[in-house]
Amino acid sequence: MTVDDCYQIGHVIKTHGLKGEVQLFLDVDNPLEYKEMESMFVHQNNSLIPFFIEHIQINPAKAISKFEEIDDIEAAKTLVGCKLYLPLNNLPKLKDGEYYLHQLIGMELFDKGKSIGKVKELFEIGPQELISVIHQEKEVLIPLKDEIIKRVDVKEKKIDADIPEGLIDIYLEEDEN
């Protein structure tokens, strides 16, 4: 299993108590959907390591979990900061017209019918979500807002947008230094 076969659901925030429990941040729309998880992958040393869950308590703000074979605070400390993943086939099915953010990566972005470039990555800066596209050898950041992103076609790997006039030009201007 590789990171490309998975989606990130969160990360380990800190240890909790002395018996190997950890506090998790679950970066998902509905954390309670994950209360029956039996296992997850922990990203350590550039590898995804499967960990079986002994127990997990989830509330909207955080989750407390105990993994099998992590039985003391020292073992739990090795997990702090690690990213948590689940296989892509665990994602709930979506209705037509809906998509997961990770699906945008690699899609072609069009502005009023003209190709701008492929989505390279996504950024979340505070409440703002941005997609990064390489256009004319420069990185361009486009807000992921309904007013701008008009249609996402997952099957065709195509995003139709109405990018505000001048936004792309800001990124294309030469540095004055």
C-alpha positions as protocol buffer text, in pm:
chain_id: "A"
residue {
  index: 1
  type: MET
  ca { x: 0 y: 0 z: 0 }
}
residue {
  index: 2
  type: THR
  ca { x: 137 y: 341 z: -97 }
}
residue {
  index: 3
  type: VAL
  ca { x: 29 y: 695 z: -11 }
}
residue {
  index: 4
  type: ASP
  ca { x: -114 y: 722 z: -365 }
}
residue {
  index: 5
  type: ASP
  ca { x: -352 y: 435 z: -281 }
}
residue {
  index: 6
  type: CYS
  ca { x: -477 y: 617 z: 29 }
}
residue {
  index: 7
  type: TYR
  ca { x: -625 y: 939 z: 157 }
}
residue {
  index: 8
  type: GLN
  ca { x: -509 y: 1125 z: 465 }
}
residue {
  index: 9
  type: ILE
  ca { x: -766 y: 1138 z: 743 }
}
residue {
  index: 10
  type: GLY
  ca { x: -558 y: 1331 z: 995 }
}
residue {
  index: 11
  type: HIS
  ca { x: -254 y: 1309 z: 1218 }
}
residue {
  index: 12
  type: VAL
  ca { x: -145 y: 1226 z: 1572 }
}
residue {
  index: 13
  type: ILE
  ca { x: -148 y: 1543 z: 1784 }
}
residue {
  index: 14
  type: LYS
  ca { x: 3 y: 1423 z: 2112 }
}
residue {
  index: 15
  type: THR
  ca { x: 15 y: 1147 z: 2367 }
}
residue {
  index: 16
  type: HIS
  ca { x: -276 y: 1100 z: 2606 }
}
residue {
  index: 17
  type: GLY
  ca { x: -203 y: 954 z: 2948 }
}
residue {
  index: 18
  type: LEU
  ca { x: 68 y: 700 z: 3029 }
}
residue {
  index: 19
  type: LYS
  ca { x: -69 y: 378 z: 2876 }
}
residue {
  index: 20
  type: GLY
  ca { x: -5 y: 439 z: 2505 }
}
residue {
  index: 21
  type: GLU
  ca { x: -312 y: 638 z: 2406 }
}
residue {
  index: 22
  type: VAL
  ca { x: -279 y: 923 z: 2157 }
}
residue {
  index: 23
  type: GLN
  ca { x: -491 y: 1222 z: 2065 }
}
residue {
  index: 24
  type: LEU
  ca { x: -580 y: 1237 z: 1695 }
}
residue {
  index: 25
  type: PHE
  ca { x: -690 y: 1519 z: 1470 }
}
residue {
  index: 26
  type: LEU
  ca { x: -934 y: 1378 z: 1214 }
}
residue {
  index: 27
  type: ASP
  ca { x: -949 y: 1613 z: 916 }
}
residue {
  index: 28
  type: VAL
  ca { x: -1276 y: 1476 z: 778 }
}
residue {
  index: 29
  type: ASP
  ca { x: -1626 y: 1617 z: 730 }
}
residue {
  index: 30
  type: ASN
  ca { x: -1789 y: 1382 z: 980 }
}
residue {
  index: 31
  type: PRO
  ca { x: -1544 y: 1227 z: 1231 }
}
residue {
  index: 32
  type: LEU
  ca { x: -1820 y: 1010 z: 1382 }
}
residue {
  index: 33
  type: GLU
  ca { x: -1832 y: 810 z: 1055 }
}
residue {
  index: 34
  type: TYR
  ca { x: -1494 y: 668 z: 1157 }
}
residue {
  index: 35
  type: LYS
  ca { x: -1586 y: 540 z: 1505 }
}
residue {
  index: 36
  type: GLU
  ca { x: -1598 y: 176 z: 1385 }
}
residue {
  index: 37
  type: MET
  ca { x: -1249 y: 180 z: 1230 }
}
residue {
  index: 38
  type: GLU
  ca { x: -1052 y: -135 z: 1302 }
}
residue {
  index: 39
  type: SER
  ca { x: -720 y: -15 z: 1163 }
}
residue {
  index: 40
  type: MET
  ca { x: -541 y: 268 z: 985 }
}
residue {
  index: 41
  type: PHE
  ca { x: -204 y: 335 z: 828 }
}
residue {
  index: 42
  type: VAL
  ca { x: 49 y: 550 z: 1011 }
}
residue {
  index: 43
  type: HIS
  ca { x: 313 y: 722 z: 797 }
}
residue {
  index: 44
  type: GLN
  ca { x: 650 y: 653 z: 961 }
}
residue {
  index: 45
  type: ASN
  ca { x: 998 y: 653 z: 807 }
}
residue {
  index: 46
  type: ASN
  ca { x: 856 y: 709 z: 457 }
}
residue {
  index: 47
  type: SER
  ca { x: 637 y: 398 z: 486 }
}
residue {
  index: 48
  type: LEU
  ca { x: 274 y: 329 z: 563 }
}
residue {
  index: 49
  type: ILE
  ca { x: 258 y: 100 z: 866 }
}
residue {
  index: 50
  type: PRO
  ca { x: -75 y: -68 z: 949 }
}
residue {
  index: 51
  type: PHE
  ca { x: -189 y: -18 z: 1309 }
}
residue {
  index: 52
  type: PHE
  ca { x: -484 y: -201 z: 1460 }
}
residue {
  index: 53
  type: ILE
  ca { x: -710 y: 5 z: 1686 }
}
residue {
  index: 54
  type: GLU
  ca { x: -776 y: -130 z: 2033 }
}
residue {
  index: 55
  type: HIS
  ca { x: -1028 y: 145 z: 2101 }
}
residue {
  index: 56
  type: ILE
  ca { x: -1118 y: 492 z: 1975 }
}
residue {
  index: 57
  type: GLN
  ca { x: -1336 y: 765 z: 2124 }
}
residue {
  index: 58
  type: ILE
  ca { x: -1443 y: 1038 z: 1884 }
}
residue {
  index: 59
  type: ASN
  ca { x: -1608 y: 1370 z: 1952 }
}
residue {
  index: 60
  type: PRO
  ca { x: -1631 y: 1662 z: 1708 }
}
residue {
  index: 61
  type: ALA
  ca { x: -1317 y: 1832 z: 1842 }
}
residue {
  index: 62
  type: LYS
  ca { x: -1076 y: 1539 z: 1876 }
}
residue {
  index: 63
  type: ALA
  ca { x: -1033 y: 1164 z: 1903 }
}
residue {
  index: 64
  type: ILE
  ca { x: -850 y: 955 z: 2161 }
}
residue {
  index: 65
  type: SER
  ca { x: -720 y: 621 z: 2037 }
}
residue {
  index: 66
  type: LYS
  ca { x: -521 y: 325 z: 2161 }
}
residue {
  index: 67
  type: PHE
  ca { x: -334 y: 115 z: 1906 }
}
residue {
  index: 68
  type: GLU
  ca { x: -245 y: -249 z: 1965 }
}
residue {
  index: 69
  type: GLU
  ca { x: 114 y: -300 z: 2085 }
}
residue {
  index: 70
  type: ILE
  ca { x: 152 y: 67 z: 2182 }
}
residue {
  index: 71
  type: ASP
  ca { x: 140 y: 20 z: 2555 }
}
residue {
  index: 72
  type: ASP
  ca { x: 328 y: 309 z: 2714 }
}
residue {
  index: 73
  type: ILE
  ca { x: 394 y: 679 z: 2672 }
}
residue {
  index: 74
  type: GLU
  ca { x: 737 y: 623 z: 2518 }
}
residue {
  index: 75
  type: ALA
  ca { x: 593 y: 410 z: 2237 }
}
residue {
  index: 76
  type: ALA
  ca { x: 309 y: 660 z: 2190 }
}
residue {
  index: 77
  type: LYS
  ca { x: 561 y: 949 z: 2156 }
}
residue {
  index: 78
  type: THR
  ca { x: 699 y: 786 z: 1840 }
}
residue {
  index: 79
  type: LEU
  ca { x: 360 y: 842 z: 1673 }
}
residue {
  index: 80
  type: VAL
  ca { x: 326 y: 1215 z: 1753 }
}
residue {
  index: 81
  type: GLY
  ca { x: 315 y: 1418 z: 1432 }
}
residue {
  index: 82
  type: CYS
  ca { x: 263 y: 1114 z: 1209 }
}
residue {
  index: 83
  type: LYS
  ca { x: 1 y: 1139 z: 934 }
}
residue {
  index: 84
  type: LEU
  ca { x: -288 y: 891 z: 933 }
}
residue {
  index: 85
  type: TYR
  ca { x: -424 y: 725 z: 618 }
}
residue {
  index: 86
  type: LEU
  ca { x: -700 y: 494 z: 499 }
}
residue {
  index: 87
  type: PRO
  ca { x: -726 y: 314 z: 162 }
}
residue {
  index: 88
  type: LEU
  ca { x: -913 y: 505 z: -109 }
}
residue {
  index: 89
  type: ASN
  ca { x: -1169 y: 224 z: -134 }
}
residue {
  index: 90
  type: ASN
  ca { x: -1286 y: 319 z: 219 }
}
residue {
  index: 91
  type: LEU
  ca { x: -1421 y: 652 z: 94 }
}
residue {
  index: 92
  type: PRO
  ca { x: -1801 y: 678 z: 101 }
}
residue {
  index: 93
  type: LYS
  ca { x: -1964 y: 685 z: -244 }
}
residue {
  index: 94
  type: LEU
  ca { x: -2062 y: 1031 z: -369 }
}
residue {
  index: 95
  type: LYS
  ca { x: -2363 y: 1151 z: -561 }
}
residue {
  index: 96
  type: ASP
  ca { x: -2331 y: 1272 z: -921 }
}
residue {
  index: 97
  type: GLY
  ca { x: -2160 y: 1609 z: -934 }
}
residue {
  index: 98
  type: GLU
  ca { x: -1981 y: 1559 z: -601 }
}
residue {
  index: 99
  type: TYR
  ca { x: -1608 y: 1495 z: -569 }
}
residue {
  index: 100
  type: TYR
  ca { x: -1332 y: 1456 z: -314 }
}
residue {
  index: 101
  type: LEU
  ca { x: -1064 y: 1724 z: -307 }
}
residue {
  index: 102
  type: HIS
  ca { x: -783 y: 1475 z: -369 }
}
residue {
  index: 103
  type: GLN
  ca { x: -951 y: 1387 z: -700 }
}
residue {
  index: 104
  type: LEU
  ca { x: -872 y: 1735 z: -834 }
}
residue {
  index: 105
  type: ILE
  ca { x: -498 y: 1666 z: -845 }
}
residue {
  index: 106
  type: GLY
  ca { x: -396 y: 1592 z: -1203 }
}
residue {
  index: 107
  type: MET
  ca { x: -716 y: 1735 z: -1355 }
}
residue {
  index: 108
  type: GLU
  ca { x: -695 y: 1989 z: -1637 }
}
residue {
  index: 109
  type: LEU
  ca { x: -817 y: 2337 z: -1539 }
}
residue {
  index: 110
  type: PHE
  ca { x: -997 y: 2541 z: -1805 }
}
residue {
  index: 111
  type: ASP
  ca { x: -1083 y: 2911 z: -1780 }
}
residue {
  index: 112
  type: LYS
  ca { x: -1371 y: 3002 z: -2010 }
}
residue {
  index: 113
  type: GLY
  ca { x: -1277 y: 2706 z: -2233 }
}
residue {
  index: 114
  type: LYS
  ca { x: -901 y: 2781 z: -2247 }
}
residue {
  index: 115
  type: SER
  ca { x: -660 y: 2532 z: -2084 }
}
residue {
  index: 116
  type: ILE
  ca { x: -467 y: 2683 z: -1794 }
}
residue {
  index: 117
  type: GLY
  ca { x: -282 y: 2368 z: -1680 }
}
residue {
  index: 118
  type: LYS
  ca { x: -305 y: 2060 z: -1462 }
}
residue {
  index: 119
  type: VAL
  ca { x: -378 y: 2082 z: -1091 }
}
residue {
  index: 120
  type: LYS
  ca { x: -50 y: 2011 z: -913 }
}
residue {
  index: 121
  type: GLU
  ca { x: -160 y: 2026 z: -550 }
}
residue {
  index: 122
  type: LEU
  ca { x: -411 y: 2170 z: -303 }
}
residue {
  index: 123
  type: PHE
  ca { x: -354 y: 2413 z: -19 }
}
residue {
  index: 124
  type: GLU
  ca { x: -566 y: 2497 z: 283 }
}
residue {
  index: 125
  type: ILE
  ca { x: -470 y: 2835 z: 424 }
}
residue {
  index: 126
  type: GLY
  ca { x: -706 y: 2906 z: 711 }
}
residue {
  index: 127
  type: PRO
  ca { x: -1060 y: 2880 z: 576 }
}
residue {
  index: 128
  type: GLN
  ca { x: -936 y: 2928 z: 216 }
}
residue {
  index: 129
  type: GLU
  ca { x: -879 y: 2626 z: -12 }
}
residue {
  index: 130
  type: LEU
  ca { x: -659 y: 2685 z: -317 }
}
residue {
  index: 131
  type: ILE
  ca { x: -562 y: 2475 z: -616 }
}
residue {
  index: 132
  type: SER
  ca { x: -211 y: 2508 z: -757 }
}
residue {
  index: 133
  type: VAL
  ca { x: -167 y: 2498 z: -1134 }
}
residue {
  index: 134
  type: ILE
  ca { x: 152 y: 2543 z: -1340 }
}
residue {
  index: 135
  type: HIS
  ca { x: 73 y: 2793 z: -1617 }
}
residue {
  index: 136
  type: GLN
  ca { x: 346 y: 2927 z: -1846 }
}
residue {
  index: 137
  type: GLU
  ca { x: 607 y: 2777 z: -1609 }
}
residue {
  index: 138
  type: LYS
  ca { x: 470 y: 2971 z: -1309 }
}
residue {
  index: 139
  type: GLU
  ca { x: 265 y: 2847 z: -1018 }
}
residue {
  index: 140
  type: VAL
  ca { x: -84 y: 2999 z: -1013 }
}
residue {
  index: 141
  type: LEU
  ca { x: -312 y: 2965 z: -710 }
}
residue {
  index: 142
  type: ILE
  ca { x: -686 y: 2962 z: -776 }
}
residue {
  index: 143
  type: PRO
  ca { x: -942 y: 2983 z: -491 }
}
residue {
  index: 144
  type: LEU
  ca { x: -1162 y: 2676 z: -473 }
}
residue {
  index: 145
  type: LYS
  ca { x: -1492 y: 2866 z: -456 }
}
residue {
  index: 146
  type: ASP
  ca { x: -1827 y: 2800 z: -620 }
}
residue {
  index: 147
  type: GLU
  ca { x: -1812 y: 3146 z: -783 }
}
residue {
  index: 148
  type: ILE
  ca { x: -1492 y: 3043 z: -966 }
}
residue {
  index: 149
  type: ILE
  ca { x: -1510 y: 2663 z: -1005 }
}
residue {
  index: 150
  type: LYS
  ca { x: -1818 y: 2609 z: -1219 }
}
residue {
  index: 151
  type: ARG
  ca { x: -1800 y: 2235 z: -1295 }
}
residue {
  index: 152
  type: VAL
  ca { x: -1581 y: 1939 z: -1205 }
}
residue {
  index: 153
  type: ASP
  ca { x: -1600 y: 1633 z: -1430 }
}
residue {
  index: 154
  type: VAL
  ca { x: -1425 y: 1349 z: -1248 }
}
residue {
  index: 155
  type: LYS
  ca { x: -1458 y: 1106 z: -1541 }
}
residue {
  index: 156
  type: GLU
  ca { x: -1309 y: 1349 z: -1795 }
}
residue {
  index: 157
  type: LYS
  ca { x: -1058 y: 1483 z: -1538 }
}
residue {
  index: 158
  type: LYS
  ca { x: -1164 y: 1837 z: -1628 }
}
residue {
  index: 159
  type: ILE
  ca { x: -1240 y: 2149 z: -1423 }
}
residue {
  index: 160
  type: ASP
  ca { x: -1432 y: 2436 z: -1582 }
}
residue {
  index: 161
  type: ALA
  ca { x: -1373 y: 2771 z: -1414 }
}
residue {
  index: 162
  type: ASP
  ca { x: -1452 y: 3139 z: -1449 }
}
residue {
  index: 163
  type: ILE
  ca { x: -1132 y: 3291 z: -1310 }
}
residue {
  index: 164
  type: PRO
  ca { x: -1155 y: 3660 z: -1221 }
}
residue {
  index: 165
  type: GLU
  ca { x: -997 y: 3894 z: -1475 }
}
residue {
  index: 166
  type: GLY
  ca { x: -632 y: 3967 z: -1392 }
}
residue {
  index: 167
  type: LEU
  ca { x: -583 y: 3693 z: -1130 }
}
residue {
  index: 168
  type: ILE
  ca { x: -357 y: 3480 z: -1349 }
}
residue {
  index: 169
  type: ASP
  ca { x: -170 y: 3789 z: -1475 }
}
residue {
  index: 170
  type: ILE
  ca { x: -57 y: 3866 z: -1118 }
}
residue {
  index: 171
  type: TYR
  ca { x: 139 y: 3539 z: -1115 }
}
residue {
  index: 172
  type: LEU
  ca { x: 283 y: 3588 z: -1464 }
}
residue {
  index: 173
  type: GLU
  ca { x: 437 y: 3931 z: -1398 }
}
residue {
  index: 174
  type: GLU
  ca { x: 818 y: 3924 z: -1384 }
}
residue {
  index: 175
  type: ASP
  ca { x: 983 y: 3971 z: -1047 }
}
residue {
  index: 176
  type: GLU
  ca { x: 1114 y: 4327 z: -1020 }
}
residue {
  index: 177
  type: ASN
  ca { x: 1423 y: 4232 z: -814 }
}
